[in-house]
Amino acid sequence: MLAPEEFTVGTFASAPAGSLILPRNKHEATAIVGLLDDAPTAVLLGNRFPFHYFPTAGSETWSGMIIPKVRVEVDESTAFDPAYGGSPLGVPW
């Protein structure tokens, strides 16, 4: 559960890098904002548009609940299976 001071509501353009954005409804996508070439960039998560990305500058029509300063932890023992011949999801190989 989040306290009121731990999130805000706004557009993707207003979300700083390091934010998780939760969608407003089932037709929108969850996103995480990172940096690509020093520009804030949203990466869409979930089944609809997995790993599609775009710069957040000017993204005034995309919006949601913004949770800044999220921390992503990766379990390195299960994140990648070297015996698997294909590319892991989200890796542009």
C-alpha positions in Angstrom: 0.0 0.0 0.0 1.2 3.5 -0.8 0.9 6.6 1.4 -0.5 9.7 -0.4 2.9 11.3 -0.4 4.5 8.3 -2.2 2.7 8.9 -5.5 1.2 11.5 -7.8 -1.0 11.5 -10.8 0.1 13.0 -14.1 1.2 12.6 -17.7 4.2 10.6 -18.8 5.9 13.9 -19.7 5.8 14.8 -16.0 7.2 11.5 -14.7 10.9 11.6 -13.8 13.3 8.8 -14.7 13.0 6.0 -12.2 9.2 6.2 -12.0 6.7 3.4 -12.3 3.5 4.5 -14.0 0.3 2.5 -13.3 -2.5 2.7 -15.9 -5.8 4.4 -15.3 -7.8 1.5 -16.8 -7.5 -1.9 -18.5 -6.9 -0.4 -21.9 -3.7 1.4 -20.9 -0.3 -0.1 -20.1 2.0 -0.1 -17.1 5.3 1.7 -17.8 8.6 2.4 -16.3 10.6 5.5 -17.1 14.3 5.3 -17.7 16.9 7.3 -19.6 17.9 6.7 -23.2 20.6 9.0 -24.6 20.0 11.2 -21.5 16.3 11.6 -22.4 13.5 10.3 -20.2 12.0 7.3 -22.0 8.9 5.2 -21.1 9.1 1.4 -21.6 5.7 -0.3 -21.7 5.3 -3.4 -19.6 2.7 -6.1 -19.8 1.1 -8.2 -22.6 -0.3 -5.5 -24.9 2.8 -3.7 -26.0 5.7 -5.4 -24.2 9.0 -3.5 -24.4 7.8 -0.8 -26.8 9.4 2.5 -25.8 9.1 6.2 -26.6 10.5 9.5 -25.2 8.2 10.9 -22.6 8.8 14.5 -23.7 5.5 15.8 -25.1 3.6 12.7 -24.0 0.6 14.6 -22.7 -2.1 12.1 -23.7 -0.5 9.2 -21.8 -1.0 9.4 -18.0 -1.5 7.4 -14.8 -0.4 7.0 -11.2 3.3 8.0 -11.0 5.4 6.3 -8.3 8.8 8.0 -8.4 12.1 6.5 -7.3 11.1 2.8 -7.7 13.7 0.2 -7.2 14.0 -2.8 -9.5 15.7 -5.9 -8.2 16.7 -8.7 -10.4 17.3 -12.3 -9.3 20.4 -13.1 -11.3 19.9 -16.9 -10.7 16.6 -16.9 -12.7 16.8 -13.8 -14.9 18.7 -15.6 -17.7 19.1 -19.3 -18.6 22.3 -19.7 -20.7 21.1 -23.2 -21.7 18.1 -21.6 -23.5 18.9 -21.0 -27.1 16.6 -18.0 -27.7 16.8 -14.4 -26.6 15.3 -13.5 -23.2 12.3 -11.3 -23.3 13.1 -7.7 -23.8 16.6 -8.2 -25.0 17.3 -6.7 -28.5 19.6 -9.4 -29.8 
